[in-house]
């Protein structure tokens, strides 16, 4: 039987090994907003045409989204705080 190739989760804080066809572990990927997930998947599929640059940018946005979510969880969010979903546009300068 073939051995499954793995790598560490792409989230900066995480050492969990995931199959090579996944970017992040399930826990961290769940923290990535769906718009950023779509950006990652689209950039990965389009890399034969567009190269690795857009994919690297999308991965960076996903990693920032995880860090942002974990920081919010760690610091606690007051109940009366209105939350804004982090989309990754902030990292690309599209505020």
N, C-alpha and C positions, 0 to 999 in steps of 0.2 A: 504494500500500500504506500502511496506517495506521501511524503512528509509535507505538512502544511507550512509554508513560509510565513514568517511573522515579522513585525517590527514594533517599536514602541509607539504608543498613542502619540499623535502629533501635538496634543496639548502640552504646554511647557511644564506643567507640574506633574505629569502622569507618566508612570513607567509600565503601565499595563501593556502586555503584548497583544497585538491584534493581528488578524490575518492580513496579508499583504494587500489584498484588494480593498481594505477599509482604511480610512484616514485616521479615525479616532475610535476610542472605546465607546460603548453604548452610552455610558454616563455622561461623558463630555460631549458627544455628538448631540445628545438631547438638549444641551444648553445653547446650541447654535440655532439662531433664528432660521426659519424656513427659507427666507430670501437668500441668506448666505449659503445655506445648503445647496440651493438651486444654482447659485453662482459657482460653487465648487464643482458640482457635478457637470455643469455645462462646460466649464473651462477644461475639465479633465477630458471630456469627450471631444472637444474641439482642438486639443493640443497638436494633433497631426497638421492642422491647418494654421493654427495661431502660434504654436510653440509653447514653451513652458512658462513664459512670463505671466500671462493671465492666470494660469493655474497657481503659480507661486503667490500672486496677489490675493487670490481667492482663499488659499490656505492661510495666509497671514490674517485675513479678515475673520476666518473661522476661529483661529487661535486667539485673536483679540476679543472675539465675542465670548469665548469661554472664560478668558481672564476677567472680562467685564462682569459676567454673571457671577463668577465665584467671589469677586470683590464685593459685589452687592450683597451676596448671601453672608459672607464673612462679617461685613460691617453692619449688617442688619438694615432693614428698610422699614422706616416708620409706617404705620398703617395708613396715615393720611397723605403719604407721598404718591404723586401721580407718576407712574412708570412710563418710560419711553422704551420701546423695543429697539435694540441696537441692531441696525441692518448691515453694517459694514460700509455704508456710504460715507460715514464719518472718516474712515481710514483712507478712503480714496479721494477725500477732499470734496465730496458732493453733499455737503450739509444742507 
